[in-house]
Amino acid sequence: MDIQKEKIEEIYDNTGRKVVKYKQKIINNTLKEEKEIVSKDLNSLISEVRKQLNEWNNMN
């Protein structure tokens, strides 16, 4: 599988002082599919990205 992961983006609250969400885009060039994953904390984001990567890898 040809998979790209973009940088993790921090989304701040209205004051710009506190991170309220994390976002990452992952792209599967083999299947021509892309997912944007958003989570409230960094550990959950990483876990969700891993789940998606495993799902794509199991398709082979």
The first five atom37 places (N, CA, C, CB, O) and aatype in JSON, in Angstrom:
{
  "aatype": [12, 3, 9, 5, 11, 6, 11, 9, 6, 6, 9, 18, 3, 2, 16, 7, 1, 11, 19, 19, 11, 18, 11, 5, 11, 9, 9, 2, 2, 16, 10, 11, 6, 6, 11, 6, 9, 19, 15, 11, 3, 10, 2, 15, 10, 9, 15, 6, 19, 1, 11, 5, 10, 2, 6, 17, 2, 2, 12, 2],
  "atom_mask": [
    [1, 1, 1, 1, 1],
    [1, 1, 1, 1, 1],
    [1, 1, 1, 1, 1],
    [1, 1, 1, 1, 1],
    [1, 1, 1, 1, 1],
    [1, 1, 1, 1, 1],
    [1, 1, 1, 1, 1],
    [1, 1, 1, 1, 1],
    [1, 1, 1, 1, 1],
    [1, 1, 1, 1, 1],
    [1, 1, 1, 1, 1],
    [1, 1, 1, 1, 1],
    [1, 1, 1, 1, 1],
    [1, 1, 1, 1, 1],
    [1, 1, 1, 1, 1],
    [1, 1, 1, 0, 1],
    [1, 1, 1, 1, 1],
    [1, 1, 1, 1, 1],
    [1, 1, 1, 1, 1],
    [1, 1, 1, 1, 1],
    [1, 1, 1, 1, 1],
    [1, 1, 1, 1, 1],
    [1, 1, 1, 1, 1],
    [1, 1, 1, 1, 1],
    [1, 1, 1, 1, 1],
    [1, 1, 1, 1, 1],
    [1, 1, 1, 1, 1],
    [1, 1, 1, 1, 1],
    [1, 1, 1, 1, 1],
    [1, 1, 1, 1, 1],
    [1, 1, 1, 1, 1],
    [1, 1, 1, 1, 1],
    [1, 1, 1, 1, 1],
    [1, 1, 1, 1, 1],
    [1, 1, 1, 1, 1],
    [1, 1, 1, 1, 1],
    [1, 1, 1, 1, 1],
    [1, 1, 1, 1, 1],
    [1, 1, 1, 1, 1],
    [1, 1, 1, 1, 1],
    [1, 1, 1, 1, 1],
    [1, 1, 1, 1, 1],
    [1, 1, 1, 1, 1],
    [1, 1, 1, 1, 1],
    [1, 1, 1, 1, 1],
    [1, 1, 1, 1, 1],
    [1, 1, 1, 1, 1],
    [1, 1, 1, 1, 1],
    [1, 1, 1, 1, 1],
    [1, 1, 1, 1, 1],
    [1, 1, 1, 1, 1],
    [1, 1, 1, 1, 1],
    [1, 1, 1, 1, 1],
    [1, 1, 1, 1, 1],
    [1, 1, 1, 1, 1],
    [1, 1, 1, 1, 1],
    [1, 1, 1, 1, 1],
    [1, 1, 1, 1, 1],
    [1, 1, 1, 1, 1],
    [1, 1, 1, 1, 1]
  ],
  "atom_positions": [
    [[0.84, -1.19, 0.0], [0.0, 0.0, 0.0], [0.88, 1.25, 0.0], [-0.95, 0.0, 1.22], [1.88, 1.32, 0.71]],
    [[0.49, 2.21, -0.79], [1.16, 3.5, -0.84], [0.33, 4.49, -0.01], [1.34, 4.01, -2.32], [-0.68, 5.02, -0.48]],
    [[0.77, 4.74, 1.22], [0.01, 5.57, 2.16], [0.84, 6.77, 2.59], [-0.42, 4.74, 3.39], [2.02, 6.65, 2.91]],
    [[0.2, 7.93, 2.59], [0.83, 9.17, 3.05], [0.1, 9.66, 4.28], [0.83, 10.26, 1.92], [-1.13, 9.56, 4.37]],
    [[0.85, 10.19, 5.24], [0.24, 10.84, 6.4], [0.71, 12.28, 6.42], [0.62, 10.1, 7.74], [1.91, 12.56, 6.35]],
    [[-0.23, 13.19, 6.5], [0.13, 14.6, 6.6], [0.42, 14.95, 8.05], [-0.99, 15.51, 6.03], [0.18, 14.15, 8.96]],
    [[0.95, 16.16, 8.26], [1.27, 16.59, 9.62], [0.01, 16.69, 10.47], [2.0, 17.95, 9.58], [-1.08, 16.97, 9.96]],
    [[0.18, 16.46, 11.77], [-0.92, 16.62, 12.7], [-1.15, 18.12, 12.91], [-0.63, 15.9, 14.07], [-0.22, 18.87, 13.18]],
    [[-2.4, 18.52, 12.77], [-2.76, 19.93, 12.91], [-3.48, 20.14, 14.25], [-3.66, 20.4, 11.72], [-4.36, 19.37, 14.61]],
    [[-3.08, 21.18, 14.97], [-3.73, 21.53, 16.23], [-4.79, 22.58, 15.95], [-2.69, 22.04, 17.27], [-4.53, 23.58, 15.27]],
    [[-5.99, 22.37, 16.48], [-7.08, 23.33, 16.32], [-7.32, 23.97, 17.68], [-8.38, 22.63, 15.77], [-7.6, 23.29, 18.67]],
    [[-7.2, 25.29, 17.72], [-7.31, 26.04, 18.98], [-8.72, 26.56, 19.2], [-6.32, 27.2, 18.99], [-9.52, 26.66, 18.27]],
    [[-9.01, 26.9, 20.47], [-10.29, 27.53, 20.81], [-10.31, 28.97, 20.3], [-10.54, 27.49, 22.34], [-9.36, 29.43, 19.66]],
    [[-11.39, 29.68, 20.58], [-11.55, 31.05, 20.06], [-10.48, 32.01, 20.57], [-12.91, 31.58, 20.44], [-10.16, 32.98, 19.88]],
    [[-9.94, 31.75, 21.75], [-8.92, 32.65, 22.3], [-7.55, 32.39, 21.69], [-8.85, 32.51, 23.81], [-6.66, 33.23, 21.77]],
    [[-7.38, 31.22, 21.09], [-6.1, 30.87, 20.5], [-5.08, 30.39, 21.5], [0.0, 0.0, 0.0], [-3.89, 30.3, 21.19]],
    [[-5.52, 30.08, 22.7], [-4.6, 29.68, 23.76], [-4.62, 28.19, 24.06], [-4.92, 30.42, 25.01], [-3.63, 27.64, 24.55]],
    [[-5.73, 27.52, 23.78], [-5.88, 26.12, 24.18], [-6.23, 25.25, 22.97], [-6.97, 25.98, 25.27], [-7.09, 25.6, 22.17]],
    [[-5.54, 24.12, 22.85], [-5.84, 23.17, 21.79], [-7.11, 22.42, 22.17], [-4.64, 22.18, 21.55], [-7.19, 21.84, 23.25]],
    [[-8.1, 22.43, 21.29], [-9.36, 21.73, 21.56], [-9.52, 20.48, 20.7], [-10.53, 22.67, 21.33], [-10.3, 19.59, 21.05]],
    [[-8.8, 20.4, 19.59], [-8.88, 19.23, 18.7], [-7.56, 19.05, 17.97], [-10.04, 19.38, 17.69], [-6.76, 19.97, 17.83]],
    [[-7.36, 17.82, 17.51], [-6.23, 17.49, 16.66], [-6.79, 16.89, 15.38], [-5.22, 16.5, 17.37], [-7.8, 16.18, 15.41]],
    [[-6.14, 17.17, 14.26], [-6.63, 16.7, 12.97], [-5.46, 16.19, 12.14], [-7.39, 17.83, 12.21], [-4.38, 16.79, 12.15]],
    [[-5.68, 15.08, 11.43], [-4.66, 14.55, 10.52], [-5.35, 13.93, 9.32], [-3.76, 13.51, 11.24], [-6.37, 13.26, 9.44]],
    [[-4.76, 14.18, 8.16], [-5.27, 13.58, 6.92], [-4.34, 12.45, 6.52], [-5.38, 14.65, 5.78], [-3.12, 12.6, 6.52]],
    [[-4.94, 11.31, 6.18], [-4.15, 10.18, 5.67], [-4.7, 9.83, 4.29], [-4.22, 8.94, 6.64], [-5.91, 9.85, 4.05]],
    [[-3.79, 9.51, 3.39], [-4.14, 9.28, 1.99], [-3.61, 7.92, 1.56], [-3.57, 10.41, 1.08], [-2.43, 7.62, 1.71]],
    [[-4.52, 7.11, 1.02], [-4.14, 5.82, 0.46], [-4.12, 5.98, -1.05], [-5.13, 4.68, 0.92], [-5.16, 5.98, -1.7]],
    [[-2.92, 6.13, -1.61], [-2.79, 6.34, -3.05], [-3.13, 5.1, -3.85], [-1.38, 6.79, -3.38], [-3.53, 5.2, -5.01]],
    [[-2.99, 3.93, -3.26], [-3.31, 2.69, -3.96], [-4.81, 2.58, -4.21], [-2.82, 1.47, -3.15], [-5.25, 2.25, -5.31]],
    [[-5.6, 2.87, -3.17], [-7.06, 2.79, -3.28], [-7.7, 4.12, -3.69], [-7.66, 2.33, -1.95], [-8.91, 4.2, -3.88]],
    [[-6.88, 5.15, -3.84], [-7.36, 6.5, -4.16], [-8.43, 6.94, -3.16], [-7.93, 6.54, -5.6], [-9.5, 7.41, -3.53]],
    [[-8.09, 6.78, -1.89], [-9.01, 7.14, -0.81], [-8.28, 8.03, 0.19], [-9.58, 5.86, -0.1], [-7.09, 7.85, 0.45]],
    [[-9.0, 8.98, 0.74], [-8.38, 9.83, 1.76], [-9.35, 10.02, 2.92], [-7.97, 11.2, 1.16], [-10.56, 10.12, 2.73]],
    [[-8.79, 10.07, 4.12], [-9.58, 10.23, 5.34], [-8.99, 11.36, 6.15], [-9.61, 8.91, 6.18], [-7.77, 11.51, 6.25]],
    [[-9.87, 12.15, 6.73], [-9.44, 13.19, 7.66], [-9.97, 12.78, 9.03], [-9.96, 14.62, 7.23], [-11.18, 12.65, 9.22]],
    [[-9.07, 12.58, 9.95], [-9.44, 12.11, 11.28], [-9.27, 13.26, 12.27], [-8.58, 10.88, 11.7], [-8.24, 13.92, 12.3]],
    [[-10.31, 13.48, 13.07], [-10.32, 14.55, 14.07], [-10.6, 13.93, 15.42], [-11.37, 15.66, 13.72], [-11.48, 13.08, 15.56]],
    [[-9.85, 14.37, 16.43], [-10.03, 13.84, 17.78], [-9.76, 14.93, 18.81], [-9.1, 12.63, 18.02], [-9.06, 15.9, 18.53]],
    [[-10.32, 14.74, 20.0], [-10.15, 15.73, 21.06], [-8.8, 15.62, 21.74], [-11.24, 15.59, 22.08], [-8.32, 16.59, 22.33]],
    [[-8.17, 14.44, 21.67], [-6.84, 14.33, 22.28], [-5.9, 13.57, 21.35], [-6.93, 13.62, 23.65], [-6.34, 12.8, 20.49]],
    [[-4.63, 13.79, 21.54], [-3.6, 13.28, 20.64], [-3.55, 11.76, 20.63], [-2.25, 13.84, 21.04], [-3.39, 11.16, 19.57]],
    [[-3.67, 11.12, 21.8], [-3.62, 9.65, 21.86], [-4.76, 9.02, 21.07], [-3.67, 9.18, 23.31], [-4.57, 8.02, 20.38]],
    [[-5.95, 9.59, 21.18], [-7.1, 9.08, 20.42], [-6.9, 9.24, 18.92], [-8.38, 9.78, 20.86], [-7.27, 8.37, 18.14]],
    [[-6.32, 10.36, 18.53], [-6.05, 10.59, 17.11], [-5.1, 9.53, 16.57], [-5.45, 12.0, 16.9], [-5.35, 8.94, 15.52]],
    [[-4.02, 9.3, 17.28], [-3.03, 8.3, 16.85], [-3.67, 6.92, 16.77], [-1.82, 8.28, 17.8], [-3.4, 6.16, 15.85]],
    [[-4.51, 6.61, 17.75], [-5.2, 5.32, 17.76], [-6.13, 5.17, 16.56], [-6.0, 5.16, 19.06], [-6.17, 4.12, 15.92]],
    [[-6.88, 6.22, 16.24], [-7.79, 6.18, 15.1], [-7.04, 6.06, 13.77], [-8.67, 7.44, 15.08], [-7.48, 5.35, 12.87]],
    [[-5.91, 6.73, 13.66], [-5.09, 6.63, 12.45], [-4.59, 5.2, 12.29], [-3.89, 7.63, 12.5], [-4.63, 4.65, 11.2]],
    [[-4.12, 4.61, 13.37], [-3.64, 3.21, 13.32], [-4.76, 2.26, 12.9], [-3.08, 2.79, 14.68], [-4.53, 1.35, 12.11]],
    [[-5.97, 2.48, 13.44], [-7.11, 1.62, 13.07], [-7.37, 1.69, 11.58], [-8.37, 2.04, 13.85], [-7.59, 0.67, 10.93]],
    [[-7.35, 2.91, 11.03], [-7.6, 3.08, 9.6], [-6.5, 2.43, 8.77], [-7.73, 4.57, 9.25], [-6.78, 1.79, 7.76]],
    [[-5.26, 2.6, 9.18], [-4.15, 1.98, 8.45], [-4.27, 0.46, 8.48], [-2.8, 2.41, 9.06], [-4.04, -0.2, 7.46]],
    [[-4.63, -0.11, 9.63], [-4.83, -1.56, 9.73], [-5.97, -2.02, 8.84], [-5.1, -1.96, 11.18], [-5.89, -3.07, 8.2]],
    [[-7.04, -1.24, 8.79], [-8.18, -1.59, 7.94], [-7.76, -1.63, 6.47], [-9.33, -0.58, 8.14], [-8.1, -2.56, 5.74]],
    [[-7.02, -0.61, 6.04], [-6.54, -0.59, 4.66], [-5.6, -1.75, 4.39], [-5.84, 0.73, 4.35], [-5.67, -2.37, 3.33]],
    [[-4.71, -2.06, 5.33], [-3.76, -3.15, 5.13], [-4.46, -4.5, 5.06], [-2.73, -3.17, 6.24], [-4.0, -5.4, 4.35]],
    [[-5.56, -4.67, 5.78], [-6.3, -5.92, 5.76], [-7.1, -6.11, 4.48], [-7.24, -5.99, 6.94], [-7.57, -7.22, 4.21]],
    [[-7.25, -5.07, 3.69], [-7.96, -5.17, 2.41], [-7.13, -5.91, 1.36], [-8.32, -3.78, 1.88], [-7.68, -6.41, 0.38]],
    [[-5.84, -5.99, 1.58], [-4.97, -6.68, 0.61], [-5.06, -8.15, 0.72], [-3.53, -6.26, 0.79], [-4.39, -8.88, -0.02]]
  ]
}
